[in-house]
Amino acid sequence: MGRTLENKKEIVSELKDSLSRSQLALVVDYKGLSVAEISDLRDRLRPNGATCKIAKNTLMRIAVDGDDTWQPVTQFLQGSSALVLIEEDFGGAIKAYQGFQKDRKKTELRGGVMEGRALNQDDIKAITELPTKEELIAQIAGLLKANTTKIAVGLNAVPTKLAVGLKEVPSSLTRAIKAVSEQEQS
């Protein structure tokens, strides 16, 4: 028994909702995967803020119709297509998929879409080489810590140099008076 019109509308609505929360979509050929293997893929993607959606290509086309951000995905929809929708950790999610693909050797990444632009496999590989959100936060924290340390050292040096300078004033003054008096005597 086929899907009802109401059921198809619900699937399209779910796809639109998932796409609205996503920043990157990958199209994967999942032909030959069992239900257990698809569940394994979903389990690997979930910790990275990604989901795997499987629907008929026509329903996916309807979901992206009129949406310039996701319209380029239609060029990758042929055969058995699954959408990997990534909300947050691009690199982590793509690496999770690549790990799954390496283990199963049954899927093929066709391409992706980000900010209305179609991505080829080289573009997607470049995204995986970007630092993760956690790595960026750590780098920023390190920079902030280094700068505050430099500021603290600099602020600490000012009173020290001022104290040394003030300490030198009396002896410099004494030397100046002595030099003036010696000059007057000669």
Secondary structure, 3 states (H helix, E strand, C coil): CCCCHHHHHHHHHHHHHHHHHCCEEEEEECCCCCHHHHHHHHHHHHHHCEEEEECCHHHHHHHHCCCCCCHHHHHHCCCCEEEEEECCCHHHHHHHHHHHHHHHCCCEEEEEEECCEEECHHHHHHHHCCCCHHHHHHHHHHHHHHHHHHHHHHHHHHHHHHHHHHHHHHHHHHHHHHHHHHHHHC
